[in-house]
């Protein structure tokens, strides 16, 4: 069973939010160090992937709409 693009987008977005939370906790305890930057960079990558899955959903809907028009 395949996961839909919107499900994957929500999954990556929630992981990104969780990583931002961990980064905030790390910065508040030890300041901006290597690990803080690393966590924030992973969160940014997760947000980017979530956005790409969201855009993929829109493209799939457009293709389905075009295929439906061709069949009619």
C-alpha positions in Angstrom: 0.0 0.0 0.0 1.4 3.4 -1.0 1.1 6.4 1.1 -0.4 9.5 -0.5 1.7 12.6 -1.1 -0.3 14.6 1.4 0.3 11.9 4.1 4.0 12.0 3.4 4.0 15.8 3.4 2.3 15.8 6.9 4.8 13.2 8.1 7.8 15.2 7.0 6.3 18.5 8.3 5.7 17.0 11.7 9.2 15.6 11.9 10.5 19.1 10.9 8.5 20.6 13.7 9.8 18.1 16.2 13.4 18.8 15.1 12.8 22.6 15.5 11.5 21.9 19.0 14.7 19.9 19.8 16.9 22.6 18.4 15.1 25.3 20.6 15.7 23.1 23.6 19.4 22.6 22.7 20.0 26.3 22.1 18.3 27.2 25.4 20.5 24.8 27.3 23.9 25.1 25.6 23.7 28.0 23.1 24.4 27.8 19.4 26.8 25.0 18.8 27.5 22.4 16.1 24.6 20.2 17.1 22.1 23.1 17.1 23.0 24.0 13.5 22.9 20.3 12.5 19.4 19.9 13.9 18.1 23.1 12.3 19.6 22.0 8.9 17.8 18.6 9.2 14.6 20.4 10.0 15.0 22.7 7.0 15.5 19.7 4.7 12.4 18.0 6.2 10.3 21.2 5.5 11.7 21.3 1.9 10.7 17.6 1.3 7.3 18.2 2.8 6.7 21.2 0.4 7.8 19.0 -2.5 5.3 16.3 -1.6 2.6 18.9 -1.3 3.5 20.2 -4.8 3.5 16.7 -6.1 -0.1 16.3 -4.9 -1.1 19.3 -7.0 0.7 18.0 -10.1 -1.0 14.6 -9.8 -4.4 16.3 -9.5 -3.8 18.3 -12.6 -2.7 15.3 -14.6 -5.8 13.4 -13.4 -8.0 16.3 -14.5 -6.3 16.4 -18.0 -6.7 12.6 -18.4 -10.3 12.9 -17.5 -10.9 15.6 -20.1 -9.2 13.4 -22.8 -11.4 10.4 -22.0 -14.6 12.5 -22.2 
